Amino acid sequence: MNYLRNHEMFQDVKIFQGTKLVDERGIFRKPFFGDDLVEILGEIKEVIVTTTKKNFFRGLHFQLPPRDMNKLVTCIDGSVVDFFVDLRRSSATYGQIGKLNLNSDSLESILIPKGFAHGLVSTEESSTIVYLQSENFDNNLDSGINITSFGDAIDIEKINFSEKDKNLQSLLDFKSPWA
């Protein structure tokens, strides 16, 4: 994979650069590739595609151990602000939130490692995201943290939430299973 850099605040959150070829036929895009893809992500168990409407927030979601997962995320259409929170108790960045703008023109992807919550908000009428996940989804271990735990982390005037995301627990109420 084309490793670019670590996130400036979270050393375990990694940012990668994809590649794109445009010709008379259209566009050929490779967001994830290379021999080290499995080494970086782990086993790939699911590929998920989501489309999100403008100003809708998805997250902050994660899956609890023993089915916790690494996620490799890219935006293939539109633009999103991608959010992540370190939930590892012994980490110097425990409980802190980070973000990265992802869009279909930048070709960047972000690795969200185990022990992090993840969410995003679409900043265009519609945005499509592709996730590679290292574990199968398990509804019994699905969990999340309410983004409102982080004050004004989302600086968008009108934000919309699903009922599920409105009712997520606060960071203060969450008992992290990650050391």
C-alpha positions in Angstrom: 0.0 0.0 0.0 1.1 3.5 -0.4 1.6 4.6 3.2 1.6 8.4 3.5 1.8 9.2 7.2 0.4 8.6 10.7 -2.3 11.0 11.9 -0.6 13.9 13.6 -2.1 13.1 17.0 -2.8 9.4 16.9 0.2 7.3 15.9 -1.8 4.1 15.3 -4.2 5.8 12.9 -2.5 5.6 9.5 -3.3 7.4 6.3 -2.7 5.8 2.9 -2.8 7.2 -0.7 -4.6 5.3 -3.5 -4.1 5.7 -7.2 -6.4 6.7 -10.1 -6.1 6.5 -13.8 -8.4 8.6 -16.0 -8.7 8.0 -19.7 -11.3 8.1 -22.5 -13.1 5.1 -21.0 -13.6 6.7 -17.6 -11.9 6.2 -14.2 -10.0 3.3 -12.8 -9.4 3.7 -9.1 -7.3 1.5 -6.7 -8.0 2.8 -3.1 -6.4 -0.2 -1.4 -3.6 -2.3 -2.8 -0.2 -3.9 -2.2 1.4 -6.9 -0.6 1.2 -5.4 2.9 -2.6 -4.8 2.8 -3.3 -7.9 4.9 -0.3 -7.1 7.2 -1.7 -3.6 7.9 -5.3 -4.4 8.2 -5.3 -8.1 9.2 -7.6 -10.6 7.6 -10.3 -9.0 5.5 -13.7 -10.4 6.5 -16.1 -7.8 5.2 -16.3 -5.1 2.6 -19.0 -2.5 3.3 -20.3 0.3 1.1 -22.5 3.0 2.7 -24.0 6.1 1.2 -24.8 9.0 3.6 -26.9 12.0 3.0 -25.6 15.6 3.7 -25.3 16.5 7.4 -26.1 13.0 8.7 -23.7 11.7 11.3 -23.0 7.9 11.4 -21.3 6.8 14.6 -19.2 6.8 16.7 -19.3 3.0 16.3 -17.1 0.0 17.3 -17.3 -3.6 18.0 -16.4 -5.0 21.4 -13.8 -7.8 21.9 -13.4 -10.6 21.0 -14.8 -9.5 17.7 -13.2 -6.0 17.6 -11.8 -5.0 14.3 -9.5 -2.8 12.2 -11.2 -0.7 9.5 -9.7 0.7 6.4 -12.0 3.5 5.1 -12.1 5.5 1.9 -14.5 7.9 0.3 -15.3 6.9 -3.3 -17.9 9.6 -4.0 -18.6 12.9 -2.3 -16.9 14.2 0.8 -17.0 13.4 4.5 -15.4 14.4 7.8 -14.2 11.1 9.3 -14.0 11.0 13.1 -12.2 8.5 15.4 -11.8 8.3 19.2 -9.1 6.3 21.1 -10.8 4.0 23.6 -7.6 2.2 24.8 -7.3 3.0 28.5 -3.5 2.9 28.7 -3.0 5.1 25.6 -1.8 8.7 25.9 -4.6 9.8 23.7 -7.4 7.9 25.5 -10.8 9.6 25.1 -9.5 12.1 22.6 -11.2 12.6 19.2 -9.5 13.1 15.9 -10.7 13.8 12.4 -9.7 13.7 8.8 -11.4 15.0 5.7 -11.9 12.3 3.1 -13.2 12.9 -0.4 -13.3 11.1 -3.8 -10.6 13.4 -5.3 -7.9 13.1 -2.5 -7.6 9.3 -2.9 -6.7 9.0 0.8 -7.7 6.1 3.0 -7.5 5.9 6.8 -6.8 2.9 9.0 -9.0 2.9 12.2 -7.4 0.3 14.5 -9.0 -1.9 17.1 -9.8 0.0 20.2 -11.1 3.1 18.4 -14.6 4.3 17.8 -15.4 5.5 14.3 -17.9 7.9 12.7 -18.4 10.3 9.8 -20.6 13.1 8.5 -21.3 13.8 4.9 -20.5 17.3 3.7 -22.1 16.9 0.3 -25.6 16.0 -0.8 -24.5 12.3 -0.9 -21.3 10.6 0.0 -20.3 7.0 -0.5 -17.7 5.2 1.7 -16.1 1.8 1.3 -14.8 0.0 4.4 -12.6 -3.1 4.6 -13.1 -4.7 8.0 -11.0 -7.4 9.7 -13.9 -9.0 11.5 -17.5 -10.0 10.7 -20.2 -7.7 12.1 -21.8 -9.1 15.3 -24.9 -7.3 16.5 -24.4 -8.6 20.0 -21.0 -6.9 20.2 -22.0 -3.7 18.4 -21.5 -0.6 20.5 -20.8 3.1 20.3 -20.2 6.5 21.9 -22.4 9.5 21.4 -20.5 12.3 19.5 -22.1 14.8 21.9 -19.6 13.6 24.5 -17.1 15.7 22.6 -18.8 19.1 22.8 -18.6 20.9 19.5 -16.4 18.4 17.7 -18.8 18.6 14.7 -18.8 22.2 13.6 -21.7 21.8 11.2 -24.8 23.9 12.0 -27.5 21.4 11.4 -26.6 17.8 12.0 -28.9 14.8 11.8 -28.7 11.5 13.7 -30.4 8.1 13.5 -32.4 7.0 16.5 -29.6 4.5 17.2 -26.9 7.1 17.2 -28.9 9.6 19.3 -29.2 6.9 22.0 -25.5 5.9 22.2 -23.9 6.1 25.6 -21.6 9.0 26.6 -17.9 8.5 26.9 -18.1 9.1 30.6 -20.5 6.1 31.0 -18.4 3.8 28.8 -16.2 1.1 30.5 -13.5 0.4 28.0 -12.5 -3.3 27.5 -9.2 -2.2 25.8 -6.2 -1.9 28.1 
